[in-house]
C-alpha cells in the first residue's frame, strides 16, 4: 500500500519499504516505470520497458546497456 499519490497519479512510498527510517523514497508510476532515491545518495530508474539507469553515490551513471558515463557535477 503506497503512502500517497502525486498530481500525476503516481504512487509513492517514503521512506522506501526496503529502507525504513531513512530519507529514501520510491515511486511506482502509472506508465509502468519506477524510481528509487536511496539514502546513500544513489538513484535507480527503470522504464518498465527495457531501459534502466543507476546513478551511484559518486555520480557515475550506469545505463541498462552497460555503458558508463561520468557525472556532470
VENRARA-V272864 format. One record per backbone hydrogen bond with DSSP energy under -1.0 kcal/mol. NH is the residue of the N-H (numbers start at 0). CO is the residue of the C=O. If there is no record, write none. Layout:
nh = [NH	NH]
co = [CO	CO]
//
This chain:
nh = [2	3	5	8	10	11	12	18	24	25	26	27	28	31	33	34	35	36	37	40	42	43	44	45	46	52	53	54	55	58	60	61	62	63	65	68]
co = [11	11	9	5	27	3	25	15	36	12	34	10	32	28	45	26	43	24	41	37	54	35	52	33	50	44	61	42	59	55	68	53	66	51	62	60]
//
